[in-house]
Amino acid sequence: MTKTNAQPVIYGAGEVLSARHFPTWLGLALAAGAVNAGAFLANQRFVTHVTGTVTRIGLDVGQWVLMGEYALVLGLFVLGAFFSVFAVQARALRGRKPMPWAPLAATTGLLLLVALFGHAGLFGQLGTTVEQPGDFALLSVLALAMGLMNATVASTTALA
């Protein structure tokens, strides 16, 4: 573990870019793509596209409830990123072994809950517009999961 700007780097560039990590990178990319595709099929919105969410907030100016719902999706992505960095970096800064697997395990748990709740119909009718509360509930949970995953990768590889 080396230090960069007082932040611990858990995995250096040589290790991160080694060929043995290709399956990990491929798996993470496929997982994020699957979540994005699922969100799009469910309600025509990409959940990992943060700038797109901010754009939606701007396009919906004056529609306060809709703006608030998109702001919630954005806020949960940021909250997931915060918790991930805190879980990984706080331990490393205290000289303890970082646990980058913990936010990824939480992501897996959230995605399993989404699958179970979706199968039970708790998100409402899927495949329609994003104007219903169930749609925003789905997007919010997925955004939290993707914030966790995104920041875990960034904070463990000094890409933050």
C-alpha positions as a Markdown table, in Angstrom:
| # | Residue | x | y | z |
|---|---|---|---|---|
| 1 | Met | 0.0 | 0.0 | 0.0 |
| 2 | Thr | 1.5 | 3.3 | -1.1 |
| 3 | Lys | 0.4 | 6.9 | -0.3 |
| 4 | Thr | -0.8 | 9.5 | -2.8 |
| 5 | Asn | -1.9 | 12.9 | -1.4 |
| 6 | Ala | -2.4 | 11.4 | 2.0 |
| 7 | Gln | -4.9 | 8.9 | 0.6 |
| 8 | Pro | -3.8 | 5.3 | 0.8 |
| 9 | Val | -3.6 | 3.5 | -2.5 |
| 10 | Ile | -4.7 | 0.0 | -2.0 |
| 11 | Tyr | -3.7 | -1.3 | -5.4 |
| 12 | Gly | -1.0 | 0.4 | -7.4 |
| 13 | Ala | -1.1 | 0.8 | -11.2 |
| 14 | Gly | 1.2 | -2.2 | -11.9 |
| 15 | Glu | -1.2 | -4.5 | -10.0 |
| 16 | Val | -4.4 | -3.0 | -11.2 |
| 17 | Leu | -3.3 | -3.2 | -14.9 |
| 18 | Ser | -2.0 | -6.7 | -14.7 |
| 19 | Ala | -3.6 | -9.3 | -16.9 |
| 20 | Arg | -4.8 | -11.3 | -14.0 |
| 21 | His | -7.3 | -8.6 | -13.1 |
| 22 | Phe | -9.0 | -8.7 | -16.5 |
| 23 | Pro | -11.8 | -11.0 | -15.3 |
| 24 | Thr | -12.5 | -8.7 | -12.4 |
| 25 | Trp | -12.7 | -5.6 | -14.7 |
| 26 | Leu | -14.8 | -7.4 | -17.2 |
| 27 | Gly | -17.2 | -8.6 | -14.4 |
| 28 | Leu | -17.6 | -5.2 | -13.0 |
| 29 | Ala | -18.2 | -3.6 | -16.4 |
| 30 | Leu | -20.7 | -6.3 | -17.3 |
| 31 | Ala | -22.5 | -5.8 | -13.9 |
| 32 | Ala | -22.8 | -2.1 | -14.4 |
| 33 | Gly | -23.9 | -2.6 | -18.0 |
| 34 | Ala | -26.6 | -5.1 | -16.8 |
| 35 | Val | -27.9 | -2.7 | -14.2 |
| 36 | Asn | -28.0 | 0.1 | -16.8 |
| 37 | Ala | -29.8 | -2.1 | -19.3 |
| 38 | Gly | -32.2 | -3.3 | -16.7 |
| 39 | Ala | -33.0 | 0.3 | -15.6 |
| 40 | Phe | -33.5 | 1.3 | -19.2 |
| 41 | Leu | -35.8 | -1.6 | -20.0 |
| 42 | Ala | -37.8 | -0.9 | -16.9 |
| 43 | Asn | -38.4 | 2.8 | -17.4 |
| 44 | Gln | -36.3 | 4.2 | -20.2 |
| 45 | Arg | -33.6 | 5.8 | -17.9 |
| 46 | Phe | -30.0 | 5.0 | -17.4 |
| 47 | Val | -29.1 | 4.9 | -13.8 |
| 48 | Thr | -25.3 | 5.1 | -13.9 |
| 49 | His | -25.3 | 8.1 | -16.2 |
| 50 | Val | -25.0 | 10.9 | -13.5 |
| 51 | Thr | -24.7 | 13.8 | -16.0 |
| 52 | Gly | -27.9 | 12.5 | -17.6 |
| 53 | Thr | -29.7 | 12.6 | -14.3 |
| 54 | Val | -28.5 | 16.2 | -13.7 |
| 55 | Thr | -29.7 | 17.0 | -17.3 |
| 56 | Arg | -33.1 | 15.6 | -16.4 |
| 57 | Ile | -33.3 | 17.8 | -13.4 |
| 58 | Gly | -32.6 | 20.8 | -15.6 |
| 59 | Leu | -35.1 | 19.8 | -18.2 |
| 60 | Asp | -37.8 | 19.4 | -15.6 |
| 61 | Val | -37.4 | 22.9 | -14.1 |
| 62 | Gly | -40.7 | 24.0 | -12.7 |
| 63 | Gln | -42.0 | 20.4 | -12.1 |
| 64 | Trp | -40.8 | 20.4 | -8.5 |
| 65 | Val | -41.9 | 16.9 | -7.6 |
| 66 | Leu | -40.2 | 15.4 | -10.7 |
| 67 | Met | -37.0 | 17.5 | -10.1 |
| 68 | Gly | -37.0 | 16.3 | -6.5 |
| 69 | Glu | -37.3 | 12.7 | -7.5 |
| 70 | Tyr | -34.4 | 13.0 | -9.9 |
| 71 | Ala | -32.4 | 14.8 | -7.2 |
| 72 | Leu | -33.1 | 11.9 | -4.9 |
| 73 | Val | -31.7 | 9.4 | -7.5 |
| 74 | Leu | -28.6 | 11.6 | -7.9 |
| 75 | Gly | -28.2 | 12.0 | -4.1 |
| 76 | Leu | -28.4 | 8.3 | -3.6 |
| 77 | Phe | -25.6 | 7.7 | -6.2 |
| 78 | Val | -23.4 | 10.2 | -4.3 |
| 79 | Leu | -24.4 | 8.7 | -0.9 |
| 80 | Gly | -23.4 | 5.2 | -2.2 |
| 81 | Ala | -20.1 | 6.6 | -3.3 |
| 82 | Phe | -19.6 | 8.3 | 0.0 |
| 83 | Phe | -20.2 | 5.1 | 2.0 |
| 84 | Ser | -17.9 | 3.1 | -0.3 |
| 85 | Val | -15.0 | 5.5 | 0.1 |
| 86 | Phe | -15.6 | 5.8 | 3.8 |
| 87 | Ala | -15.7 | 2.0 | 4.2 |
| 88 | Val | -12.5 | 1.5 | 2.2 |
| 89 | Gln | -10.4 | 4.5 | 2.9 |
| 90 | Ala | -11.3 | 5.1 | 6.6 |
| 91 | Arg | -9.9 | 1.7 | 7.6 |
| 92 | Ala | -6.8 | 2.2 | 5.5 |
| 93 | Leu | -6.1 | 5.6 | 7.0 |
| 94 | Arg | -6.3 | 4.0 | 10.5 |
| 95 | Gly | -3.7 | 1.5 | 9.4 |
| 96 | Arg | -6.2 | -1.3 | 9.2 |
| 97 | Lys | -6.6 | -3.7 | 6.3 |
| 98 | Pro | -9.1 | -2.1 | 3.8 |
| 99 | Met | -12.2 | -4.1 | 2.9 |
| 100 | Pro | -13.0 | -3.2 | -0.7 |
| 101 | Trp | -15.2 | -6.3 | -0.8 |
| 102 | Ala | -17.7 | -4.8 | 1.7 |
| 103 | Pro | -19.2 | -2.2 | -0.6 |
| 104 | Leu | -19.3 | -4.7 | -3.4 |
| 105 | Ala | -21.1 | -7.2 | -1.1 |
| 106 | Ala | -23.6 | -4.4 | -0.2 |
| 107 | Thr | -24.1 | -3.8 | -4.0 |
| 108 | Thr | -24.8 | -7.5 | -4.5 |
| 109 | Gly | -27.3 | -7.4 | -1.7 |
| 110 | Leu | -29.1 | -4.4 | -3.1 |
| 111 | Leu | -29.3 | -5.9 | -6.5 |
| 112 | Leu | -30.7 | -9.1 | -5.1 |
| 113 | Leu | -33.3 | -7.1 | -3.2 |
| 114 | Val | -34.2 | -5.2 | -6.5 |
| 115 | Ala | -34.6 | -8.6 | -8.2 |
| 116 | Leu | -36.9 | -9.9 | -5.4 |
| 117 | Phe | -38.9 | -6.8 | -5.1 |
| 118 | Gly | -39.2 | -6.4 | -8.9 |
| 119 | His | -40.4 | -10.0 | -9.2 |
| 120 | Ala | -43.0 | -9.3 | -6.5 |
| 121 | Gly | -44.2 | -6.3 | -8.4 |
| 122 | Leu | -43.3 | -3.8 | -5.8 |
| 123 | Phe | -41.9 | -1.3 | -8.3 |
| 124 | Gly | -45.2 | -1.2 | -10.2 |
| 125 | Gln | -45.6 | -1.8 | -13.9 |
| 126 | Leu | -42.2 | -1.8 | -15.6 |
| 127 | Gly | -41.6 | -0.7 | -19.2 |
| 128 | Thr | -43.5 | 2.5 | -18.9 |
| 129 | Thr | -42.3 | 6.1 | -18.3 |
| 130 | Val | -40.4 | 7.1 | -15.2 |
| 131 | Glu | -43.2 | 9.3 | -13.8 |
| 132 | Gln | -44.4 | 6.8 | -11.2 |
| 133 | Pro | -43.1 | 6.5 | -7.6 |
| 134 | Gly | -42.2 | 2.8 | -8.1 |
| 135 | Asp | -40.0 | 3.8 | -11.0 |
| 136 | Phe | -38.1 | 6.3 | -8.9 |
| 137 | Ala | -37.8 | 3.8 | -6.1 |
| 138 | Leu | -36.2 | 1.4 | -8.5 |
| 139 | Leu | -33.9 | 4.0 | -9.9 |
| 140 | Ser | -32.9 | 5.2 | -6.4 |
| 141 | Val | -31.9 | 1.7 | -5.2 |
| 142 | Leu | -30.0 | 1.0 | -8.4 |
| 143 | Ala | -28.2 | 4.4 | -8.1 |
| 144 | Leu | -27.2 | 3.7 | -4.6 |
| 145 | Ala | -25.8 | 0.3 | -5.7 |
| 146 | Met | -23.9 | 1.8 | -8.6 |
| 147 | Gly | -22.5 | 4.6 | -6.4 |
| 148 | Leu | -21.1 | 1.9 | -4.1 |
| 149 | Met | -19.5 | 0.0 | -7.0 |
| 150 | Asn | -18.2 | 3.0 | -8.8 |
| 151 | Ala | -16.4 | 4.5 | -5.8 |
| 152 | Thr | -15.1 | 1.2 | -4.6 |
| 153 | Val | -13.2 | 0.8 | -7.9 |
| 154 | Ala | -12.0 | 4.4 | -7.9 |
| 155 | Ser | -10.9 | 4.5 | -4.3 |
| 156 | Thr | -9.0 | 1.2 | -4.3 |
| 157 | Thr | -7.1 | 2.0 | -7.5 |
| 158 | Ala | -6.3 | 5.7 | -6.8 |
| 159 | Leu | -8.6 | 6.8 | -9.5 |
| 160 | Ala | -10.6 | 9.0 | -7.1 |
